[in-house]
Amino acid sequence: MQGGFIWYELMTPDPVAATDFYSKVTGWTAKDSGMPGMSYTLFNVPGFEMGVAGVMELTPEFTARNIPPNWTGYVWVDDVDAKAKEFADNGGAVHHQPQDIPGIGRFAVVADPQGAVLSLFKPNMPDGPMPPAPATGTQGTFGWHELMAGNGEEAFAFYSKMFGWTKDMAVDMGDMGVYQCFAQEGTPIGGMMTKPAEVSAPFWGYYVNVDGIDAALERVKAGGGTIIFGPQEVPGGSFILQCVDPQGAYFCLVSTKR
C-alpha cells in the first residue's frame, strides 16, 4: 500500500558472514534469490515463503562513493518516477534514478532534504493470491522505522507530504526534544526526532522483532556485534536494542519481553 515500508536491504562487504550473523540473531532462514547475473540472498521468517529482507555485496564501486555498510528501507509508491521527481522538486535528491528489476518491480534511491536515504519501490504484483505473511510482531518481522533527522519538525512535514504519514503519539524526551511517532493509514509504523548533536548525519534505522531482548543481546555479542544503546524500555512497554553488526551496519531490535 502507498506509503508503507515493503522491503529492507542490507549492503555489506561480507554477505556470507552477515547472513550467518543475522540468521543467528533474528532466527531468519536464508536462501539465494535465483536472480540472474547477481548474488542476492533472501531472508525469510521460518515457515513463510515470502521474504522479509535481502542481502547484497557492498562492492568497491559502492565504497568508492563513500557508501558504508547499511540497511535501507523500501517504501511502496504507486509511481516510482513521479515520486522520485517529487522528492527532488521538494529539496530532496535522487541518488539512483528509477530502474526496473526484471520480474520484481521498479525502484529508485532517494534522500530527503536533510540527507537521510531510503528507497522507493513499486512491485510487480503476481497473478493470484499473495502467499501468507507472518502476523505483525512475529519474530523476524520488522516492527518499527526510526528517523534521526536534521530537524524533526521539518522532516515530518516533508514525509507527510511525500507519503501521507500522519502524527501519532509524541514523546517528550527532555533535553533531546520530541520523539514524534507517525502512522500510515492509521497504523503507527515509526518515529522521528531531531538527531543528537554527536550524530554526524541524518539516517533511518530499522527494528526487527525478537522474542526476548536479553537473549537477543547475548546473540548479538556472541556473533561479534556491538551494542551501542540498550536494553531500554520505551513507551508502550517494549524493549529496544541499537546495535552495529560485525561488518559495520547499524541495526535495531525490539521485543515485548525483556
Rosetta silent file (secondary structure, phi, psi, omega in degrees, C-alpha in Angstrom):
SEQUENCE: MQGGFIWYELMTPDPVAATDFYSKVTGWTAKDSGMPGMSYTLFNVPGFEMGVAGVMELTPEFTARNIPPNWTGYVWVDDVDAKAKEFADNGGAVHHQPQDIPGIGRFAVVADPQGAVLSLFKPNMPDGPMPPAPATGTQGTFGWHELMAGNGEEAFAFYSKMFGWTKDMAVDMGDMGVYQCFAQEGTPIGGMMTKPAEVSAPFWGYYVNVDGIDAALERVKAGGGTIIFGPQEVPGGSFILQCVDPQGAYFCLVSTKR
SCORE:     score description
SCORE:     0.000 S_00000001
   1 L     0.000  146.772 -177.029    0.000    0.000    0.000 S_00000001
   2 L   -53.611  129.385  175.635    1.176    3.527   -0.791 S_00000001
   3 L    86.734    1.526  178.297    3.471    4.915    1.907 S_00000001
   4 L  -101.199  146.355  175.127    4.169    1.642    3.707 S_00000001
   5 E   -71.526  130.155 -173.212    7.576    0.035    4.119 S_00000001
   6 E  -119.177  -19.661 -175.418    7.604   -3.084    1.966 S_00000001
   7 E  -155.664  158.264 -179.739   11.230   -4.304    1.882 S_00000001
   8 E  -139.448  141.152 -173.395   14.563   -3.987    3.655 S_00000001
   9 E  -138.920  131.537  176.934   18.021   -4.491    2.202 S_00000001
  10 E  -101.343  125.876  170.148   21.446   -4.933    3.727 S_00000001
  11 E  -105.724  121.945 -171.886   24.523   -3.852    1.794 S_00000001
  12 E  -144.311  147.187  179.289   27.584   -5.443    3.370 S_00000001
  13 L   -71.846  -15.207 -178.688   31.196   -6.206    2.380 S_00000001
  14 L  -136.501   81.581 -177.272   30.800   -9.837    3.512 S_00000001
  15 H   -58.867  -34.949 -178.341   27.351  -11.221    2.667 S_00000001
  16 H   -65.154  -49.079  179.688   28.227  -14.749    3.803 S_00000001
  17 H   -65.613  -39.883  179.787   29.326  -13.661    7.278 S_00000001
  18 H   -65.282  -38.710  178.189   26.435  -11.199    7.584 S_00000001
  19 H   -62.069  -43.261  178.414   23.933  -13.878    6.614 S_00000001
  20 H   -63.484  -43.532 -179.059   25.275  -16.177    9.317 S_00000001
  21 H   -60.999  -52.618 -175.842   25.181  -13.374   11.916 S_00000001
  22 H   -70.532  -31.228  176.691   21.607  -12.262   11.259 S_00000001
  23 H   -61.335  -39.403 -179.960   20.299  -15.816   10.951 S_00000001
  24 H   -75.217  -37.183 -176.804   21.543  -16.486   14.474 S_00000001
  25 H   -74.613  -43.337 -172.145   20.407  -13.163   15.935 S_00000001
  26 H  -103.827  -16.200 -175.462   16.904  -12.946   14.417 S_00000001
  27 L    87.338    5.519  178.607   16.075  -16.555   13.542 S_00000001
  28 L   -63.788  149.434  164.866   15.811  -15.820    9.816 S_00000001
  29 E   -98.490  156.146 -175.225   16.395  -18.552    7.280 S_00000001
  30 E  -129.310  144.486  175.004   18.392  -17.637    4.173 S_00000001
  31 E  -151.841  154.906  177.180   18.310  -18.702    0.546 S_00000001
  32 E   -70.518  142.195 -176.925   19.667  -17.468   -2.754 S_00000001
  33 L   -72.648  -23.685 -175.371   17.180  -15.381   -4.697 S_00000001
  34 L    77.626   11.877  179.398   17.994  -17.022   -8.013 S_00000001
  35 L   -71.030  127.274 -176.927   18.191  -13.609   -9.681 S_00000001
  36 L   -65.955  138.550  173.032   20.230  -13.970  -12.873 S_00000001
  37 L    82.657    2.984  179.281   23.545  -12.161  -13.042 S_00000001
  38 L  -155.203  154.377  174.840   23.859  -11.287   -9.364 S_00000001
  39 L   -95.847  117.674 -177.861   24.242  -12.793   -5.919 S_00000001
  40 L  -143.487  118.318 -177.019   21.314  -11.746   -3.747 S_00000001
  41 E   -97.895  138.204  177.494   20.310  -13.566   -0.563 S_00000001
  42 E  -103.573  137.204  171.105   16.775  -13.542    0.800 S_00000001
  43 E   -99.332  134.598  178.504   15.914  -13.628    4.495 S_00000001
  44 E  -126.038  148.375  166.072   12.685  -15.393    5.444 S_00000001
  45 L   -75.259  129.062 -177.493   10.730  -15.845    8.649 S_00000001
  46 L   -52.238  132.862  178.549   10.718  -19.644    9.207 S_00000001
  47 L    91.978   -1.903 -178.839    7.571  -21.236    7.846 S_00000001
  48 L  -125.590  136.359 -176.720    6.739  -18.432    5.421 S_00000001
  49 L   -75.006  -35.108 -175.290    7.521  -18.331    1.717 S_00000001
  50 L   -75.693  128.258  179.176    7.537  -14.553    1.374 S_00000001
  51 E   -71.388  161.247  176.955   10.893  -12.954    2.198 S_00000001
  52 E  -113.906  -18.322 -176.768   11.281  -10.036    4.596 S_00000001
  53 E  -162.408  166.636  178.712   14.698   -8.691    3.553 S_00000001
  54 E  -133.548  159.673  179.920   17.608   -9.101    1.160 S_00000001
  55 E  -129.315  131.685  174.880   21.398   -9.036    1.325 S_00000001
  56 E  -137.466  161.093 -175.194   23.784   -7.868   -1.371 S_00000001
  57 E   -77.859  136.145  170.981   27.504   -7.192   -1.515 S_00000001
  58 L   -84.583   94.760 -173.054   28.863   -3.716   -0.880 S_00000001
  59 L   -80.382  166.828  176.067   31.317   -3.762   -3.770 S_00000001
  60 H   -55.284  -29.245  176.580   34.322   -1.439   -4.298 S_00000001
  61 H   -59.000  -41.009  179.780   32.128    0.515   -6.718 S_00000001
  62 H   -75.411  -43.493 -178.624   29.876    1.459   -3.799 S_00000001
  63 H   -64.317  -29.727  176.366   32.646    2.073   -1.274 S_00000001
  64 L   -64.373  -21.859  177.401   34.336    4.402   -3.784 S_00000001
  65 L   -96.085   15.591  177.867   31.184    6.523   -3.495 S_00000001
  66 L    62.734   31.394  174.713   31.575    6.589    0.304 S_00000001
  67 L   -90.133  118.751 -179.144   28.614    4.289    0.862 S_00000001
  68 L   -85.825  169.844  169.518   29.126    2.433    4.170 S_00000001
  69 L   -53.924  136.121 -174.029   27.607   -0.920    5.184 S_00000001
  70 E  -162.030  157.134  166.202   23.945   -0.143    5.741 S_00000001
  71 E  -100.731  135.743  176.780   20.331   -1.222    5.963 S_00000001
  72 E  -125.346  136.444  175.230   17.906    0.571    3.622 S_00000001
  73 E   -95.849  146.890  177.911   14.115    0.507    3.754 S_00000001
  74 E  -110.942  128.148  179.723   11.915    0.469    0.651 S_00000001
  75 E  -105.261  130.992 -179.691    8.624    2.389    0.666 S_00000001
  76 E   -71.637  126.153  173.551    5.786    1.312   -1.620 S_00000001
  77 L  -131.118  156.716 -177.636    4.666    4.058   -4.007 S_00000001
  78 L   -77.692  -25.415 -178.506    2.215    3.972   -6.890 S_00000001
  79 L  -145.256  103.034 -175.783    4.588    5.690   -9.339 S_00000001
  80 H   -62.535  -44.887 -177.493    8.335    5.492   -8.666 S_00000001
  81 H   -62.654  -46.015 -179.173    9.301    8.025  -11.339 S_00000001
  82 H   -65.786  -39.500 -177.801    6.778   10.622  -10.216 S_00000001
  83 H   -72.490  -36.342  175.820    7.638   10.205   -6.532 S_00000001
  84 H   -62.062  -42.448  177.440   11.392   10.425   -7.169 S_00000001
  85 H   -63.652  -37.784  179.874   10.794   13.673   -9.058 S_00000001
  86 H   -65.707  -38.684  174.074    8.627   14.905   -6.194 S_00000001
  87 H   -56.982  -50.808 -177.802   11.475   14.230   -3.745 S_00000001
  88 H   -63.723  -40.022 -177.642   13.845   16.258   -5.918 S_00000001
  89 H   -68.910  -18.788 -177.998   11.336   19.049   -6.505 S_00000001
  90 L  -108.835   24.542  173.035   10.841   19.451   -2.742 S_00000001
  91 L    98.120   -4.251  176.904   14.506   19.774   -1.796 S_00000001
  92 L   -85.311 -163.435 -178.231   15.492   16.103   -1.684 S_00000001
  93 E  -144.386  155.624  174.216   17.773   14.208   -4.051 S_00000001
  94 E  -110.197  111.707 -178.474   17.713   11.154   -6.312 S_00000001
  95 E   -88.150  -26.328  175.037   20.805    9.009   -5.731 S_00000001
  96 E  -138.539  117.164 -177.253   19.785    6.198   -8.103 S_00000001
  97 E   -62.052  152.522 -179.885   17.434    7.002  -10.955 S_00000001
  98 E   -50.108  136.046 -175.853   14.309    4.857  -11.337 S_00000001
  99 E  -148.748  144.094  176.159   15.153    1.422  -12.705 S_00000001
 100 E   -83.986  141.523  166.496   13.312   -1.819  -13.360 S_00000001
 101 E  -106.661  107.603 -172.148   14.253   -5.091  -11.678 S_00000001
 102 L   -51.265  126.376  177.279   13.004   -7.636  -14.246 S_00000001
 103 L    78.770   -4.769 -175.195   10.120   -9.637  -12.859 S_00000001
 104 L  -113.963  -53.177 -178.006   10.306   -7.890   -9.470 S_00000001
 105 E   161.340 -162.839 -178.407    9.380   -4.214   -9.761 S_00000001
 106 E  -127.366  139.889 -176.535   10.738   -0.702  -10.163 S_00000001
 107 E  -140.591  165.133  170.314   12.831    1.216   -7.634 S_00000001
 108 E  -150.433  151.775  176.070   14.773    4.423   -7.009 S_00000001
 109 E  -106.968  125.449 -174.233   17.098    5.528   -4.210 S_00000001
 110 E  -130.505  167.295  174.118   16.279    8.955   -2.812 S_00000001
 111 E  -133.394  147.726  175.546   17.207   11.253    0.053 S_00000001
 112 L   -77.672  174.138 -176.101   15.124   13.754    1.990 S_00000001
 113 L   -61.204  -17.419  179.739   16.191   17.429    2.116 S_00000001
 114 L   -98.081   -3.026  172.532   18.315   16.720    5.213 S_00000001
 115 L   106.382   -6.417  178.728   20.164   13.798    3.608 S_00000001
 116 L   -70.692  135.058 -171.650   18.544   10.674    5.078 S_00000001
 117 E  -104.713  139.607  166.215   18.358    7.944    2.419 S_00000001
 118 E  -150.309  178.585 -177.684   15.646    5.415    1.617 S_00000001
 119 E  -118.908  149.942  173.597   14.312    3.680   -1.484 S_00000001
 120 E  -102.680  145.436 -175.408   11.050    3.895   -3.399 S_00000001
 121 E  -151.288  136.804  168.660    9.543    0.720   -4.787 S_00000001
 122 E  -125.726  112.661 -176.835    6.587   -0.449   -6.819 S_00000001
 123 E   -77.588  153.313  167.039    6.402   -4.252   -7.008 S_00000001
 124 L   -79.917  111.234 -176.054    5.139   -6.253   -9.943 S_00000001
 125 L   -74.464  129.914 -179.778    2.117   -7.848   -8.345 S_00000001
 126 L   -71.608  156.078  172.495    1.798  -11.573   -9.106 S_00000001
 127 L   -70.812  146.136  178.441   -1.349  -13.084  -10.549 S_00000001
 128 L    83.594 -178.704 -175.877   -3.470  -14.873   -7.975 S_00000001
 129 L   -69.336  148.825  175.022   -3.363  -14.608   -4.187 S_00000001
 130 L   -73.300  147.496  174.900   -0.278  -13.450   -2.332 S_00000001
 131 L   -63.816  151.736 -177.945    1.474  -16.049   -0.163 S_00000001
 132 L   -62.454  145.418  179.321    0.611  -15.733    3.531 S_00000001
 133 L  -112.486  150.828  178.047    2.678  -13.296    5.564 S_00000001
 134 L   -64.221  150.323 -179.895    3.620  -13.582    9.249 S_00000001
 135 L   -65.758  152.373  176.465    1.463  -11.679   11.710 S_00000001
 136 L   -54.156  132.720  179.787    2.572   -8.272   12.934 S_00000001
 137 L    92.521   -7.879  178.968    5.040   -8.688   15.773 S_00000001
 138 L   -62.799  141.464  177.517    6.222  -12.144   14.740 S_00000001
 139 L   -54.750  131.839  179.613    9.894  -12.783   15.449 S_00000001
 140 L    96.347  -10.251  173.209   11.895  -11.826   12.370 S_00000001
 141 L   -88.355  160.137  177.718    9.455   -9.227   11.039 S_00000001
 142 E   -87.819  129.927 -171.352   10.320   -5.540   11.034 S_00000001
 143 E  -113.129   -9.221 -176.550    8.428   -3.719   13.751 S_00000001
 144 E  -162.789  152.076 -177.940    9.486   -0.056   13.706 S_00000001
 145 E  -131.834  126.509 -169.148   11.112    2.583   11.489 S_00000001
 146 E  -131.071  128.037  179.054   13.073    5.428   13.036 S_00000001
 147 E  -109.482  120.722  166.840   14.453    8.614   11.551 S_00000001
 148 E   -91.951  103.078 -169.260   17.189   10.623   13.239 S_00000001
 149 E   -98.905  159.154  171.608   16.566   13.870   11.351 S_00000001
 150 L   -64.613  -38.267  175.749   18.454   17.101   10.972 S_00000001
 151 L  -145.909  112.507 -172.704   15.266   18.821   12.112 S_00000001
 152 H   -61.320  -43.145 -178.392   12.414   16.614   13.289 S_00000001
 153 H   -65.123  -44.257  179.501    9.568   19.037   12.621 S_00000001
 154 H   -66.024  -37.445  179.317   10.757   19.827    9.100 S_00000001
 155 H   -64.830  -42.479  178.787   11.324   16.132    8.391 S_00000001
 156 H   -62.309  -42.795  179.636    7.798   15.218    9.466 S_00000001
 157 H   -59.830  -40.109  179.772    6.315   17.931    7.250 S_00000001
 158 H   -65.077  -50.869 -175.849    8.317   16.604    4.292 S_00000001
 159 H   -70.661  -30.204  174.253    7.378   12.944    4.736 S_00000001
 160 H   -61.427  -40.017  177.881    3.764   13.797    5.450 S_00000001
 161 H   -69.863  -40.253 -176.860    3.675   15.487    2.049 S_00000001
 162 H   -70.988  -45.045 -169.102    5.546   12.657    0.304 S_00000001
 163 H  -120.586   -3.153 -179.104    3.728    9.639    1.792 S_00000001
 164 L    76.698   16.587  178.194    0.668   10.934    3.646 S_00000001
 165 L   -64.863  147.289 -178.920    2.026    9.911    7.043 S_00000001
 166 E  -120.537  156.872  179.362    0.128   11.379    9.993 S_00000001
 167 E   -71.777  140.574  173.461    1.173   12.250   13.527 S_00000001
 168 E  -118.560 -143.429 -179.484    0.600    9.692   16.274 S_00000001
 169 E   -60.610  140.989  173.592    1.848    9.826   19.883 S_00000001
 170 E  -114.481  132.376 -176.943    4.515   12.433   20.687 S_00000001
 171 E  -114.081  123.072  177.640    7.003   11.685   23.475 S_00000001
 172 E   -77.501  115.487 -177.994    8.813   14.494   25.294 S_00000001
 173 L   -98.316   19.640  179.124   12.457   13.377   25.566 S_00000001
 174 H    68.091 -128.596 -177.893   13.517   16.341   27.707 S_00000001
 175 H   -62.774  -20.605 -179.426   16.762   17.907   26.517 S_00000001
 176 H   -80.287  -12.443  179.238   16.727   15.573   23.480 S_00000001
 177 L    99.443 -160.064 -176.164   13.489   17.102   22.198 S_00000001
 178 E  -101.256  131.899  173.389   10.266   15.498   20.990 S_00000001
 179 E   -97.113  109.767 -174.974   10.079   11.997   19.567 S_00000001
 180 E   -97.083  111.002  173.985    7.212   12.156   17.064 S_00000001
 181 E   -76.263  150.921  179.974    5.582    8.843   16.233 S_00000001
 182 E  -134.458  155.513 -175.649    3.909    8.613   12.829 S_00000001
 183 E  -124.076  152.766  174.723    1.218    6.451   11.291 S_00000001
 184 E  -121.372  115.693 -174.936    0.438    5.156    7.836 S_00000001
 185 L    51.392   43.303  173.988   -3.299    4.823    7.154 S_00000001
 186 L    88.230   -7.849 -179.254   -3.949    4.915   10.895 S_00000001
 187 E  -104.454  121.938  177.987   -1.367    2.317   11.931 S_00000001
 188 E   -62.383  128.996 -178.292    1.693    3.525   13.887 S_00000001
 189 E  -128.016   -8.164 -177.860    4.807    2.443   11.967 S_00000001
 190 E  -177.427 -174.581  178.868    7.660    4.604   13.234 S_00000001
 191 E  -147.452  159.481  177.881    9.052    7.667   14.912 S_00000001
 192 E  -147.268  151.728  178.077   11.340   10.585   14.127 S_00000001
 193 E  -156.579  165.440  173.419   13.184   13.257   16.063 S_00000001
 194 E   -67.890  129.604 -175.606   15.973   15.784   15.683 S_00000001
 195 L   -67.207  150.594  172.597   19.221   13.851   15.921 S_00000001
 196 L   -61.902  154.294 -176.393   21.622   14.435   18.821 S_00000001
 197 L   -60.994  -30.271 -177.584   24.488   16.796   18.001 S_00000001
 198 L   -75.733  -12.467  176.347   27.037   13.989   18.256 S_00000001
 199 L   -82.553  124.472 -167.778   25.340   12.069   15.418 S_00000001
 200 L   -71.509  -32.032 -174.750   27.113   13.181   12.265 S_00000001
 201 L  -151.759  151.614  176.609   24.319   12.872    9.708 S_00000001
 202 L   -61.560  147.393  179.606   20.582   12.111    9.480 S_00000001
 203 E  -160.422  158.636  172.682   19.716    8.445    8.926 S_00000001
 204 E   -97.321  142.071  173.490   16.958    5.855    9.028 S_00000001
 205 E  -126.275  152.596 -172.989   17.094    2.860   11.378 S_00000001
 206 E  -129.831  133.495 -174.669   15.021   -0.328   11.292 S_00000001
 207 E  -106.150  126.843  177.496   13.885   -2.529   14.190 S_00000001
 208 E   -99.825  133.531  176.986   13.497   -6.308   13.888 S_00000001
 209 E   -70.365  132.777  174.291   11.135   -8.116   16.274 S_00000001
 210 L  -131.009  162.096 -177.244   12.792  -10.712   18.511 S_00000001
 211 L   -97.751   79.375  179.395   11.445  -12.996   21.225 S_00000001
 212 L   105.673  114.220 -171.707   13.135  -11.559   24.317 S_00000001
 213 H   -75.781  -33.598 -178.298   15.594   -8.655   24.257 S_00000001
 214 H   -67.783  -42.002  178.161   18.124  -10.017   26.775 S_00000001
 215 H   -65.570  -37.890  178.100   18.609  -13.280   24.884 S_00000001
 216 H   -64.514  -39.028  177.474   18.932  -11.333   21.634 S_00000001
 217 H   -57.225  -44.849 -179.997   21.595   -9.124   23.221 S_00000001
 218 H   -64.600  -36.059  178.202   23.667  -12.194   24.050 S_00000001
 219 H   -67.709  -38.215  177.182   23.309  -13.477   20.477 S_00000001
 220 H   -61.338  -48.702 -178.514   24.491  -10.135   19.090 S_00000001
 221 H   -65.180  -41.068 -179.678   27.564  -10.164   21.324 S_00000001
 222 H   -64.081  -29.752  179.958   28.310  -13.847   20.650 S_00000001
 223 L   -86.165    0.067  179.105   28.225  -13.146   16.913 S_00000001
 224 L    94.328    8.007  176.362   30.703  -10.271   17.136 S_00000001
 225 L   -81.217  171.991 -177.365   28.203   -7.415   17.016 S_00000001
 226 E  -122.815  133.019  174.582   28.338   -4.311   19.192 S_00000001
 227 E   -89.214  125.170  178.804   25.612   -2.918   21.456 S_00000001
 228 E  -108.965  -15.322  176.014   25.531    0.879   21.263 S_00000001
 229 E  -160.980  136.044  175.257   22.325    1.510   23.250 S_00000001
 230 E   104.294  179.808    3.704   20.039   -0.548   25.463 S_00000001
 231 E   -66.789  144.833 -179.250   18.336   -2.620   26.522 S_00000001
 232 E  -139.327  130.142  173.263   15.891    0.219   27.139 S_00000001
 233 E   -77.496  139.154 -178.193   12.174    0.111   27.873 S_00000001
 234 L  -120.828  162.014  178.736   10.218    2.506   25.670 S_00000001
 235 L   -52.011  133.085 -175.640    6.680    3.946   25.919 S_00000001
 236 L   104.888  -13.965  173.036    4.194    1.160   25.314 S_00000001
 237 L    96.914   -0.559  177.264    6.228   -1.400   27.261 S_00000001
 238 L   -82.405  166.722  178.420    8.569   -2.774   24.584 S_00000001
 239 E  -121.640  141.336 -176.722   12.329   -3.088   24.958 S_00000001
 240 E  -125.679  156.900  169.876   14.865   -1.995   22.346 S_00000001
 241 E  -133.197  139.631  171.235   18.492   -2.512   21.409 S_00000001
 242 E  -116.069  130.318 -166.432   20.525   -0.446   18.964 S_00000001
 243 E  -139.873  167.785  169.836   23.488   -2.325   17.525 S_00000001
 244 E  -127.319  131.184 -178.501   26.201   -2.485   14.886 S_00000001
 245 L   -77.993  170.864 -175.135   26.829   -5.781   13.109 S_00000001
 246 L   -61.521  -20.722  179.485   30.354   -7.215   12.665 S_00000001
 247 L   -94.361   -2.816  173.797   30.640   -5.646    9.196 S_00000001
 248 L   105.026    5.937  179.456   29.672   -2.166   10.420 S_00000001
 249 L   -89.206  136.133  177.299   25.958   -1.818    9.559 S_00000001
 250 E   -78.710  135.409  175.362   23.635   -0.220   12.126 S_00000001
 251 E  -151.180  164.812 -176.725   20.516   -2.209   13.048 S_00000001
 252 E  -134.292  155.658  178.594   17.986   -2.354   15.875 S_00000001
 253 E  -127.906  150.569  178.496   15.969   -4.985   17.720 S_00000001
 254 E  -142.310  145.962  178.839   12.670   -4.720   19.581 S_00000001
 255 E  -150.904  149.269  173.316   10.737   -7.102   21.813 S_00000001
 256 L   -82.490   -6.685 -178.681    7.689   -7.014   24.031 S_00000001
 257 L  -121.951  142.271  176.484    9.609   -9.196   26.502 S_00000001
 258 L   -71.379    0.000    0.000   12.762   -8.491   28.480 S_00000001
